[in-house]
């Protein structure tokens, strides 16, 4: 199965339609967004969909994955955001972190990176198109 380049191409295949619907259902089940009319004078961030085939070790497509992502290049630092975060950590950093927390008897909690942003309370409203 070929990965589509855009939503128009994805809408021609039932499997990709299901993948896009699954992504929207995730947003709905986590209650992370509300549909509102477009507001004048607000920065609205464009979005696009990324499509990816999930394959097994025999190179057989086992699932289609669609993700709605924001195009952050239209945001201005200081106006639309103040900080950025990366969900990537080197193995050495993780080892150091775990060693320190073990030494101090701290509790460590793990969260899914895919939905980590859902567990943060935003200080500003974000509008996506």
N, CA, C and O atoms as CSV, one atom per row, in Angstrom:
chain,resi,resn,atom,element,x,y,z
A,1,UNK,N,N,0.841,-1.173,0.000
A,1,UNK,CA,C,0.000,0.000,0.000
A,1,UNK,C,C,0.893,1.245,0.000
A,1,UNK,O,O,1.825,1.343,0.798
A,2,UNK,N,N,0.618,2.152,-0.856
A,2,UNK,CA,C,1.427,3.354,-0.996
A,2,UNK,C,C,0.958,4.404,0.002
A,2,UNK,O,O,-0.241,4.573,0.224
A,3,UNK,N,N,1.918,5.109,0.601
A,3,UNK,CA,C,1.589,6.199,1.520
A,3,UNK,C,C,1.154,7.414,0.704
A,3,UNK,O,O,1.893,7.864,-0.171
A,4,UNK,N,N,-0.039,7.952,0.979
A,4,UNK,CA,C,-0.496,9.126,0.230
A,4,UNK,C,C,0.287,10.373,0.619
A,4,UNK,O,O,0.824,10.471,1.723
A,5,UNK,N,N,0.342,11.314,-0.302
A,5,UNK,CA,C,1.050,12.578,-0.061
A,5,UNK,C,C,0.169,13.629,0.582
A,5,UNK,O,O,0.673,14.569,1.197
A,6,UNK,N,N,-1.146,13.482,0.449
A,6,UNK,CA,C,-2.058,14.487,1.003
A,6,UNK,C,C,-3.402,13.839,1.320
A,6,UNK,O,O,-3.626,12.666,1.020
A,7,UNK,N,N,-4.284,14.616,1.927
A,7,UNK,CA,C,-5.589,14.101,2.352
A,7,UNK,C,C,-6.442,13.704,1.156
A,7,UNK,O,O,-7.179,12.720,1.220
A,8,UNK,N,N,-6.350,14.460,0.069
A,8,UNK,CA,C,-7.153,14.149,-1.119
A,8,UNK,C,C,-6.834,12.732,-1.610
A,8,UNK,O,O,-7.741,11.967,-1.940
A,9,UNK,N,N,-5.548,12.389,-1.655
A,9,UNK,CA,C,-5.160,11.037,-2.067
A,9,UNK,C,C,-5.597,10.001,-1.032
A,9,UNK,O,O,-6.015,8.903,-1.399
A,10,UNK,N,N,-5.505,10.335,0.244
A,10,UNK,CA,C,-5.874,9.393,1.305
A,10,UNK,C,C,-7.370,9.094,1.284
A,10,UNK,O,O,-7.780,7.983,1.621
A,11,UNK,N,N,-8.183,10.061,0.897
A,11,UNK,CA,C,-9.632,9.862,0.871
A,11,UNK,C,C,-10.087,8.891,-0.206
A,11,UNK,O,O,-11.267,8.547,-0.260
A,12,UNK,N,N,-9.183,8.443,-1.061
A,12,UNK,CA,C,-9.515,7.473,-2.114
A,12,UNK,C,C,-9.402,6.035,-1.623
A,12,UNK,O,O,-9.740,5.105,-2.356
A,13,UNK,N,N,-8.931,5.839,-0.396
A,13,UNK,CA,C,-8.696,4.492,0.121
A,13,UNK,C,C,-9.365,4.336,1.491
A,13,UNK,O,O,-9.132,5.140,2.393
A,14,UNK,N,N,-10.191,3.307,1.640
A,14,UNK,CA,C,-10.920,3.093,2.897
A,14,UNK,C,C,-9.997,2.888,4.093
A,14,UNK,O,O,-10.321,3.318,5.200
A,15,UNK,N,N,-8.849,2.237,3.889
A,15,UNK,CA,C,-7.921,2.001,5.001
A,15,UNK,C,C,-7.344,3.309,5.531
A,15,UNK,O,O,-7.182,3.464,6.742
A,16,UNK,N,N,-7.032,4.253,4.641
A,16,UNK,CA,C,-6.499,5.542,5.074
A,16,UNK,C,C,-7.592,6.391,5.710
A,16,UNK,O,O,-7.323,7.158,6.634
A,17,UNK,N,N,-8.831,6.258,5.217
A,17,UNK,CA,C,-9.946,6.980,5.837
A,17,UNK,C,C,-10.113,6.501,7.270
A,17,UNK,O,O,-10.321,7.312,8.172
A,18,UNK,N,N,-10.023,5.196,7.491
A,18,UNK,CA,C,-10.122,4.648,8.849
A,18,UNK,C,C,-8.980,5.164,9.726
A,18,UNK,O,O,-9.202,5.490,10.892
A,19,UNK,N,N,-7.763,5.243,9.183
A,19,UNK,CA,C,-6.619,5.745,9.954
A,19,UNK,C,C,-6.835,7.203,10.363
A,19,UNK,O,O,-6.524,7.580,11.493
A,20,UNK,N,N,-7.364,8.026,9.454
A,20,UNK,CA,C,-7.633,9.428,9.780
A,20,UNK,C,C,-8.750,9.531,10.820
A,20,UNK,O,O,-8.684,10.370,11.720
A,21,UNK,N,N,-9.771,8.684,10.701
A,21,UNK,CA,C,-10.865,8.698,11.669
A,21,UNK,C,C,-10.369,8.274,13.048
A,21,UNK,O,O,-10.795,8.832,14.059
A,22,UNK,N,N,-9.466,7.286,13.094
A,22,UNK,CA,C,-8.877,6.865,14.369
A,22,UNK,C,C,-8.139,8.016,15.051
A,22,UNK,O,O,-8.230,8.177,16.268
A,23,UNK,N,N,-7.410,8.814,14.273
A,23,UNK,CA,C,-6.685,9.965,14.826
A,23,UNK,C,C,-7.666,10.990,15.406
A,23,UNK,O,O,-7.441,11.515,16.497
A,24,UNK,N,N,-8.745,11.274,14.686
A,24,UNK,CA,C,-9.744,12.218,15.188
A,24,UNK,C,C,-10.454,11.666,16.422
A,24,UNK,O,O,-10.783,12.420,17.338
A,25,UNK,N,N,-10.690,10.361,16.450
A,25,UNK,CA,C,-11.313,9.739,17.621
A,25,UNK,C,C,-10.417,9.858,18.851
A,25,UNK,O,O,-10.922,10.014,19.963
A,26,UNK,N,N,-9.090,9.788,18.672
A,26,UNK,CA,C,-8.154,9.979,19.780
A,26,UNK,C,C,-8.302,11.382,20.371
A,26,UNK,O,O,-8.341,11.544,21.590
A,27,UNK,N,N,-8.383,12.389,19.507
A,27,UNK,CA,C,-8.568,13.766,19.978
A,27,UNK,C,C,-9.869,13.884,20.766
A,27,UNK,O,O,-9.922,14.511,21.824
A,28,UNK,N,N,-10.912,13.268,20.227
A,28,UNK,CA,C,-12.217,13.356,20.865
A,28,UNK,C,C,-12.235,12.632,22.207
A,28,UNK,O,O,-12.766,13.154,23.186
A,29,UNK,N,N,-11.659,11.436,22.256
A,29,UNK,CA,C,-11.688,10.659,23.497
A,29,UNK,C,C,-10.874,11.321,24.611
A,29,UNK,O,O,-11.201,11.175,25.789
A,30,UNK,N,N,-9.811,12.051,24.241
A,30,UNK,CA,C,-8.994,12.748,25.242
A,30,UNK,C,C,-9.500,14.162,25.516
A,30,UNK,O,O,-8.966,14.861,26.377
A,31,UNK,N,N,-10.522,14.577,24.787
A,31,UNK,CA,C,-11.117,15.913,24.930
A,31,UNK,C,C,-10.051,17.020,24.904
A,31,UNK,O,O,-9.964,17.835,25.823
A,32,UNK,N,N,-9.253,17.033,23.847
A,32,UNK,CA,C,-8.150,17.991,23.750
A,32,UNK,C,C,-8.450,19.171,22.837
A,32,UNK,O,O,-7.623,20.075,22.713
A,33,UNK,N,N,-9.600,19.182,22.202
A,33,UNK,CA,C,-9.890,20.298,21.323
A,33,UNK,C,C,-11.383,20.596,21.312
A,33,UNK,O,O,-12.214,19.751,21.644
A,34,UNK,N,N,-11.693,21.824,20.920
A,34,UNK,CA,C,-13.069,22.281,20.782
A,34,UNK,C,C,-13.176,23.014,19.451
A,34,UNK,O,O,-12.327,23.845,19.128
A,35,UNK,N,N,-14.197,22.715,18.692
A,35,UNK,CA,C,-14.418,23.380,17.416
A,35,UNK,C,C,-15.016,24.763,17.671
A,35,UNK,O,O,-16.049,24.883,18.330
A,36,UNK,N,N,-14.365,25.809,17.148
A,36,UNK,CA,C,-14.845,27.177,17.308
A,36,UNK,C,C,-14.797,27.875,15.954
A,36,UNK,O,O,-14.047,27.457,15.072
A,37,UNK,N,N,-15.595,28.942,15.776
A,37,UNK,CA,C,-15.489,29.700,14.522
A,37,UNK,C,C,-14.136,30.410,14.453
A,37,UNK,O,O,-13.525,30.709,15.479
A,38,UNK,N,N,-13.678,30.677,13.218
A,38,UNK,CA,C,-12.403,31.376,13.052
A,38,UNK,C,C,-12.500,32.770,13.654
A,38,UNK,O,O,-13.464,33.497,13.414
A,39,UNK,N,N,-11.496,33.132,14.435
A,39,UNK,CA,C,-11.495,34.413,15.128
A,39,UNK,C,C,-10.529,35.382,14.449
A,39,UNK,O,O,-9.398,35.024,14.122
A,40,UNK,N,N,-10.988,36.595,14.245
A,40,UNK,CA,C,-10.144,37.631,13.647
A,40,UNK,C,C,-9.088,38.079,14.651
A,40,UNK,O,O,-9.370,38.172,15.846
A,41,UNK,N,N,-7.894,38.352,14.185
A,41,UNK,CA,C,-6.840,38.877,15.038
A,41,UNK,C,C,-6.097,37.818,15.841
A,41,UNK,O,O,-5.225,38.158,16.640
A,42,UNK,N,N,-6.424,36.537,15.647
A,42,UNK,CA,C,-5.740,35.456,16.348
A,42,UNK,C,C,-4.798,34.757,15.378
A,42,UNK,O,O,-5.105,34.615,14.194
A,43,UNK,N,N,-3.655,34.324,15.886
A,43,UNK,CA,C,-2.741,33.541,15.065
A,43,UNK,C,C,-3.316,32.139,14.914
A,43,UNK,O,O,-3.579,31.457,15.905
A,44,UNK,N,N,-3.506,31.720,13.683
A,44,UNK,CA,C,-4.063,30.400,13.413
A,44,UNK,C,C,-2.971,29.562,12.759
A,44,UNK,O,O,-2.400,29.952,11.741
A,45,UNK,N,N,-2.691,28.422,13.350
A,45,UNK,CA,C,-1.613,27.549,12.896
A,45,UNK,C,C,-2.173,26.547,11.897
A,45,UNK,O,O,-3.146,25.849,12.183
A,46,UNK,N,N,-1.557,26.481,10.732
A,46,UNK,CA,C,-1.967,25.509,9.724
A,46,UNK,C,C,-1.589,24.099,10.157
A,46,UNK,O,O,-0.645,23.905,10.923
A,47,UNK,N,N,-2.324,23.132,9.666
A,47,UNK,CA,C,-2.032,21.725,9.947
A,47,UNK,C,C,-1.934,20.967,8.635
A,47,UNK,O,O,-2.403,21.429,7.596
A,48,UNK,N,N,-1.332,19.826,8.699
A,48,UNK,CA,C,-1.358,18.888,7.584
A,48,UNK,C,C,-1.297,17.480,8.157
A,48,UNK,O,O,-0.940,17.285,9.318
A,49,UNK,N,N,-1.642,16.517,7.343
A,49,UNK,CA,C,-1.634,15.129,7.790
A,49,UNK,C,C,-0.390,14.424,7.295
A,49,UNK,O,O,0.064,14.644,6.173
A,50,UNK,N,N,0.151,13.579,8.144
A,50,UNK,CA,C,1.304,12.750,7.791
A,50,UNK,C,C,0.814,11.311,7.771
A,50,UNK,O,O,0.184,10.850,8.723
A,51,UNK,N,N,1.101,10.608,6.698
A,51,UNK,CA,C,0.639,9.239,6.529
A,51,UNK,C,C,1.834,8.291,6.518
A,51,UNK,O,O,2.844,8.554,5.865
A,52,UNK,N,N,1.705,7.188,7.248
A,52,UNK,CA,C,2.817,6.245,7.362
A,52,UNK,C,C,2.274,4.826,7.411
A,52,UNK,O,O,1.319,4.546,8.134
A,53,UNK,N,N,2.889,3.922,6.634
A,53,UNK,CA,C,2.573,2.506,6.718
A,53,UNK,C,C,3.394,1.890,7.839
A,53,UNK,O,O,4.608,2.085,7.899
A,54,UNK,N,N,2.746,1.151,8.723
A,54,UNK,CA,C,3.448,0.408,9.762
A,54,UNK,C,C,3.673,-0.994,9.208
A,54,UNK,O,O,2.720,-1.682,8.842
A,55,UNK,N,N,4.937,-1.417,9.147
A,55,UNK,CA,C,5.258,-2.704,8.525
A,55,UNK,C,C,5.891,-3.653,9.533
A,55,UNK,O,O,6.482,-3.225,10.525
A,56,UNK,N,N,5.759,-4.945,9.263
A,56,UNK,CA,C,6.377,-5.941,10.135
A,56,UNK,C,C,7.761,-6.307,9.596
A,56,UNK,O,O,8.232,-5.704,8.631
A,57,UNK,N,N,8.405,-7.284,10.211
A,57,UNK,CA,C,9.775,-7.633,9.821
A,57,UNK,C,C,9.851,-8.236,8.428
A,57,UNK,O,O,10.937,-8.326,7.857
A,58,UNK,N,N,8.711,-8.655,7.866
A,58,UNK,CA,C,8.676,-9.213,6.515
A,58,UNK,C,C,8.284,-8.159,5.478
A,58,UNK,O,O,8.024,-8.478,4.318
A,59,UNK,N,N,8.248,-6.913,5.913
A,59,UNK,CA,C,7.913,-5.767,5.058
A,59,UNK,C,C,6.460,-5.813,4.565
A,59,UNK,O,O,6.148,-5.325,3.479
A,60,UNK,N,N,5.587,-6.399,5.372
A,60,UNK,CA,C,4.170,-6.445,5.062
A,60,UNK,C,C,3.473,-5.348,5.874
A,60,UNK,O,O,3.705,-5.203,7.074
A,61,UNK,N,N,2.622,-4.589,5.201
A,61,UNK,CA,C,1.897,-3.507,5.877
A,61,UNK,C,C,0.899,-4.124,6.852
A,61,UNK,O,O,0.022,-4.892,6.457
A,62,UNK,N,N,1.044,-3.778,8.133
A,62,UNK,CA,C,0.134,-4.304,9.143
A,62,UNK,C,C,-0.887,-3.268,9.601
A,62,UNK,O,O,-1.921,-3.615,10.173
A,63,UNK,N,N,-0.587,-1.986,9.344
A,63,UNK,CA,C,-1.496,-0.929,9.787
A,63,UNK,C,C,-1.126,0.363,9.099
A,63,UNK,O,O,0.038,0.599,8.777
A,64,UNK,N,N,-2.119,1.193,8.879
A,64,UNK,CA,C,-1.878,2.543,8.362
A,64,UNK,C,C,-2.014,3.519,9.514
A,64,UNK,O,O,-2.892,3.376,10.364
A,65,UNK,N,N,-1.145,4.505,9.535
A,65,UNK,CA,C,-1.148,5.481,10.618
A,65,UNK,C,C,-1.242,6.882,10.006
A,65,UNK,O,O,-0.463,7.237,9.122
A,66,UNK,N,N,-2.198,7.662,10.485
A,66,UNK,CA,C,-2.358,9.045,10.041
A,66,UNK,C,C,-2.211,9.947,11.261
A,66,UNK,O,O,-2.809,9.685,12.305
A,67,UNK,N,N,-1.426,10.997,11.134
A,67,UNK,CA,C,-1.219,11.942,12.232
A,67,UNK,C,C,-1.498,13.351,11.726
A,67,UNK,O,O,-1.033,13.750,10.658
A,68,UNK,N,N,-2.262,14.089,12.512
A,68,UNK,CA,C,-2.510,15.498,12.218
A,68,UNK,C,C,-1.438,16.297,12.944
A,68,UNK,O,O,-1.348,16.241,14.170
A,69,UNK,N,N,-0.635,17.030,12.209
A,69,UNK,CA,C,0.478,17.772,12.805
A,69,UNK,C,C,0.355,19.250,12.460
A,69,UNK,O,O,-0.233,19.620,11.444
A,70,UNK,N,N,0.917,20.081,13.321
A,70,UNK,CA,C,0.894,21.521,13.072
A,70,UNK,C,C,2.129,21.930,12.299
A,70,UNK,O,O,3.184,21.303,12.397
A,71,UNK,N,N,1.979,22.983,11.538
A,71,UNK,CA,C,3.104,23.553,10.802
A,71,UNK,C,C,3.580,24.756,11.605
A,71,UNK,O,O,3.043,25.855,11.471
A,72,UNK,N,N,4.581,24.540,12.432
A,72,UNK,CA,C,5.024,25.552,13.378
A,72,UNK,C,C,5.796,26.709,12.789
A,72,UNK,O,O,6.117,27.655,13.509
A,73,UNK,N,N,6.109,26.670,11.491
A,73,UNK,CA,C,6.920,27.739,10.925
A,73,UNK,C,C,6.199,29.076,10.878
A,73,UNK,O,O,6.835,30.104,10.644
A,74,UNK,N,N,4.873,29.092,11.096
A,74,UNK,CA,C,4.157,30.369,11.069
A,74,UNK,C,C,4.054,30.996,12.464
A,74,UNK,O,O,3.440,32.050,12.628
A,75,UNK,N,N,4.652,30.348,13.465
A,75,UNK,CA,C,4.619,30.890,14.821
A,75,UNK,C,C,5.836,31.776,15.063
A,75,UNK,O,O,6.898,31.564,14.478
A,76,UNK,N,N,5.670,32.764,15.925
A,76,UNK,CA,C,6.759,33.673,16.258
A,76,UNK,C,C,7.151,33.489,17.716
A,76,UNK,O,O,6.305,33.557,18.608
A,77,UNK,N,N,8.446,33.252,17.955
A,77,UNK,CA,C,8.932,33.074,19.315
A,77,UNK,C,C,8.685,34.341,20.121
A,77,UNK,O,O,8.928,35.449,19.644
A,78,UNK,N,N,8.202,34.171,21.341
A,78,UNK,CA,C,7.894,35.305,22.201
A,78,UNK,C,C,6.464,35.787,22.048
A,78,UNK,O,O,5.881,36.309,22.998
A,79,UNK,N,N,5.890,35.619,20.859
A,79,UNK,CA,C,4.503,36.010,20.631
A,79,UNK,C,C,3.570,34.808,20.775
A,79,UNK,O,O,2.585,34.863,21.512
A,80,UNK,N,N,3.887,33.726,20.068
A,80,UNK,CA,C,3.043,32.534,20.084
A,80,UNK,C,C,3.565,31.450,21.031
A,80,UNK,O,O,2.802,30.581,21.454
A,81,UNK,N,N,4.829,31.491,21.359
A,81,UNK,CA,C,5.382,30.511,22.293
A,81,UNK,C,C,6.636,31.074,22.946
A,81,UNK,O,O,7.295,31.956,22.396
A,82,UNK,N,N,6.954,30.557,24.117
A,82,UNK,CA,C,8.146,30.989,24.841
A,82,UNK,C,C,9.176,29.873,24.979
A,82,UNK,O,O,10.376,30.132,25.065
A,83,UNK,N,N,8.694,28.624,25.001
A,83,UNK,CA,C,9.587,27.497,25.214
A,83,UNK,C,C,9.324,26.423,24.173
A,83,UNK,O,O,8.227,26.333,23.620
A,84,UNK,N,N,10.336,25.612,23.910
A,84,UNK,CA,C,10.161,24.436,23.070
A,84,UNK,C,C,10.698,23.233,23.812
A,84,UNK,O,O,11.594,23.352,24.648
A,85,UNK,N,N,10.150,22.084,23.504
A,85,UNK,CA,C,10.557,20.862,24.175
A,85,UNK,C,C,10.786,19.773,23.133
A,85,UNK,O,O,10.114,19.732,22.103
A,86,UNK,N,N,11.723,18.910,23.410
A,86,UNK,CA,C,12.008,17.791,22.529
A,86,UNK,C,C,11.709,16.496,23.265
A,86,UNK,O,O,12.161,16.319,24.396
A,87,UNK,N,N,10.953,15.580,22.649
A,87,UNK,CA,C,10.638,14.319,23.312
A,87,UNK,C,C,11.746,13.279,23.183
A,87,UNK,O,O,11.508,12.090,23.397
A,88,UNK,N,N,12.947,13.716,22.837
A,88,UNK,CA,C,14.047,12.793,22.595
A,88,UNK,C,C,15.066,12.886,23.731
A,88,UNK,O,O,15.421,13.976,24.180
A,89,UNK,N,N,15.523,11.732,24.178
A,89,UNK,CA,C,16.565,11.688,25.210
A,89,UNK,C,C,17.586,10.627,24.821
A,89,UNK,O,O,17.230,9.561,24.319
A,90,UNK,N,N,18.841,10.928,25.057
A,90,UNK,CA,C,19.892,9.938,24.793
A,90,UNK,C,C,19.890,8.902,25.904
A,90,UNK,O,O,19.464,9.186,27.024
A,91,UNK,N,N,20.360,7.712,25.598
A,91,UNK,CA,C,20.388,6.632,26.570
A,91,UNK,C,C,21.209,7.017,27.798
A,91,UNK,O,O,20.852,6.652,28.919
A,92,UNK,N,N,22.300,7.746,27.601
A,92,UNK,CA,C,23.139,8.173,28.729
A,92,UNK,C,C,22.367,9.096,29.663
A,92,UNK,O,O,22.520,9.019,30.882
A,93,UNK,N,N,21.546,9.962,29.099
A,93,UNK,CA,C,20.746,10.874,29.918
A,93,UNK,C,C,19.719,10.111,30.745
A,93,UNK,O,O,19.492,10.431,31.912
A,94,UNK,N,N,19.110,9.120,30.147
A,94,UNK,CA,C,18.120,8.313,30.869
A,94,UNK,C,C,18.784,7.556,32.004
A,94,UNK,O,O,18.242,7.494,33.107
A,95,UNK,N,N,19.955,6.978,31.748
A,95,UNK,CA,C,20.685,6.250,32.793
A,95,UNK,C,C,21.061,7.177,33.955
A,95,UNK,O,O,20.910,6.811,35.120
A,96,UNK,N,N,21.543,8.359,33.634
A,96,UNK,CA,C,21.910,9.325,34.666
A,96,UNK,C,C,20.682,9.740,35.482
A,96,UNK,O,O,20.739,9.819,36.710
A,97,UNK,N,N,19.597,9.998,34.799
A,97,UNK,CA,C,18.349,10.372,35.470
A,97,UNK,C,C,17.885,9.265,36.420
A,97,UNK,O,O,17.545,9.535,37.572
A,98,UNK,N,N,17.873,8.025,35.938
A,98,UNK,CA,C,17.422,6.911,36.778
A,98,UNK,C,C,18.366,6.666,37.947
A,98,UNK,O,O,17.919,6.338,39.046
A,99,UNK,N,N,19.666,6.821,37.721
A,99,UNK,CA,C,20.627,6.644,38.813
A,99,UNK,C,C,20.399,7.698,39.897
A,99,UNK,O,O,20.416,7.382,41.086
A,100,UNK,N,N,20.186,8.950,39.487
A,100,UNK,CA,C,19.964,10.036,40.439
A,100,UNK,C,C,18.672,9.816,41.224
A,100,UNK,O,O,18.648,9.969,42.446
A,101,UNK,N,N,17.591,9.454,40.511
A,101,UNK,CA,C,16.317,9.247,41.199
A,101,UNK,C,C,16.384,8.057,42.148
A,101,UNK,O,O,15.755,8.069,43.206
A,102,UNK,N,N,17.140,7.035,41.776
A,102,UNK,CA,C,17.312,5.877,42.657
A,102,UNK,C,C,18.089,6.275,43.910
A,102,UNK,O,O,17.749,5.868,45.021
A,103,UNK,N,N,19.132,7.072,43.717
A,103,UNK,CA,C,19.957,7.537,44.835
A,103,UNK,C,C,19.143,8.373,45.819
A,103,UNK,O,O,19.320,8.257,47.032
A,104,UNK,N,N,18.248,9.216,45.296
A,104,UNK,CA,C,17.432,10.107,46.119
A,104,UNK,C,C,16.103,9.480,46.549
A,104,UNK,O,O,15.308,10.126,47.232
A,105,UNK,N,N,15.857,8.227,46.153
A,105,UNK,CA,C,14.601,7.527,46.443
A,105,UNK,C,C,13.372,8.279,45.922
A,105,UNK,O,O,12.333,8.313,46.581
A,106,UNK,N,N,13.499,8.874,44.744
A,106,UNK,CA,C,12.372,9.551,44.099
A,106,UNK,C,C,11.525,8.531,43.359
A,106,UNK,O,O,12.028,7.498,42.918
A,107,UNK,N,N,10.236,8.824,43.224
A,107,UNK,CA,C,9.361,8.014,42.392
A,107,UNK,C,C,9.452,8.527,40.965
A,107,UNK,O,O,9.510,9.735,40.735
A,108,UNK,N,N,9.464,7.613,40.011
A,108,UNK,CA,C,9.526,7.972,38.592
A,108,UNK,C,C,8.251,7.467,37.929
A,108,UNK,O,O,7.873,6.306,38.085
A,109,UNK,N,N,7.595,8.353,37.188
A,109,UNK,CA,C,6.393,7.987,36.456
A,109,UNK,C,C,6.689,8.049,34.966
A,109,UNK,O,O,7.458,8.894,34.508
A,110,UNK,N,N,6.081,7.161,34.227
A,110,UNK,CA,C,6.293,7.100,32.785
A,110,UNK,C,C,5.001,7.464,32.080
A,110,UNK,O,O,3.918,7.114,32.549
A,111,UNK,N,N,5.102,8.160,30.960
A,111,UNK,CA,C,3.933,8.480,30.150
A,111,UNK,C,C,4.249,8.179,28.697
A,111,UNK,O,O,5.412,8.150,28.296
A,112,UNK,N,N,3.237,7.962,27.936
A,112,UNK,CA,C,3.381,7.669,26.516
A,112,UNK,C,C,3.796,8.947,25.783
A,112,UNK,O,O,3.137,9.978,25.911
A,113,UNK,N,N,4.882,8.880,25.022
A,113,UNK,CA,C,5.370,10.069,24.310
A,113,UNK,C,C,4.334,10.554,23.310
A,113,UNK,O,O,4.209,11.757,23.079
A,114,UNK,N,N,3.596,9.634,22.717
A,114,UNK,CA,C,2.596,10.001,21.717
A,114,UNK,C,C,1.566,10.962,22.309
A,114,UNK,O,O,1.116,11.885,21.630
A,115,UNK,N,N,1.193,10.749,23.566
A,115,UNK,CA,C,0.158,11.577,24.169
A,115,UNK,C,C,0.687,12.443,25.303
A,115,UNK,O,O,-0.100,12.954,26.100
A,116,UNK,N,N,2.000,12.620,25.394
A,116,UNK,CA,C,2.575,13.400,26.496
A,116,UNK,C,C,2.042,14.830,26.502
A,116,UNK,O,O,1.821,15.396,27.573
A,117,UNK,N,N,1.833,15.422,25.331
A,117,UNK,CA,C,1.346,16.802,25.278
A,117,UNK,C,C,-0.065,16.927,25.835
A,117,UNK,O,O,-0.492,18.028,26.182
A,118,UNK,N,N,-0.792,15.825,25.927
A,118,UNK,CA,C,-2.152,15.869,26.452
A,118,UNK,C,C,-2.184,16.071,27.958
A,118,UNK,O,O,-3.225,16.422,28.516
A,119,UNK,N,N,-1.051,15.854,28.623
A,119,UNK,CA,C,-0.999,15.927,30.074
A,119,UNK,C,C,-0.465,17.262,30.576
A,119,UNK,O,O,-0.093,17.386,31.743
A,120,UNK,N,N,-0.427,18.248,29.709
A,120,UNK,CA,C,0.094,19.565,30.075
A,120,UNK,C,C,-1.029,20.585,29.948
A,120,UNK,O,O,-1.752,20.597,28.951
A,121,UNK,N,N,-1.174,21.423,30.934
A,121,UNK,CA,C,-2.152,22.504,30.850
A,121,UNK,C,C,-1.507,23.674,30.143
A,121,UNK,O,O,-0.505,24.214,30.611
A,122,UNK,N,N,-2.084,24.074,29.001
A,122,UNK,CA,C,-1.555,25.194,28.237
A,122,UNK,C,C,-1.953,26.503,28.883
A,122,UNK,O,O,-3.051,26.628,29.425
A,123,UNK,N,N,-1.070,27.470,28.828
A,123,UNK,CA,C,-1.332,28.781,29.407
A,123,UNK,C,C,-2.012,29.714,28.419
A,123,UNK,O,O,-2.603,30.718,28.814
A,124,UNK,N,N,-1.928,29.381,27.122
A,124,UNK,CA,C,-2.541,30.211,26.078
A,124,UNK,C,C,-3.456,29.358,25.225
A,124,UNK,O,O,-3.326,28.134,25.181
A,125,UNK,N,N,-4.382,30.018,24.548
A,125,UNK,CA,C,-5.231,29.327,23.588
A,125,UNK,C,C,-4.437,29.081,22.318
A,125,UNK,O,O,-3.630,29.920,21.919
A,126,UNK,N,N,-4.656,27.943,21.683
A,126,UNK,CA,C,-3.993,27.604,20.427
A,126,UNK,C,C,-5.083,27.330,19.403
A,126,UNK,O,O,-5.996,26.544,19.656
A,127,UNK,N,N,-4.989,27.981,18.243
A,127,UNK,CA,C,-5.988,27.822,17.189
A,127,UNK,C,C,-5.346,27.140,15.995
A,127,UNK,O,O,-4.336,27.609,15.470
A,128,UNK,N,N,-5.935,26.030,15.568
A,128,UNK,CA,C,-5.446,25.284,14.416
A,128,UNK,C,C,-6.451,25.365,13.295
A,128,UNK,O,O,-7.660,25.443,13.517
A,129,UNK,N,N,-5.925,25.343,12.081
A,129,UNK,CA,C,-6.808,25.356,10.900
A,129,UNK,C,C,-6.618,24.074,10.149
A,129,UNK,O,O,-7.258,23.861,9.119
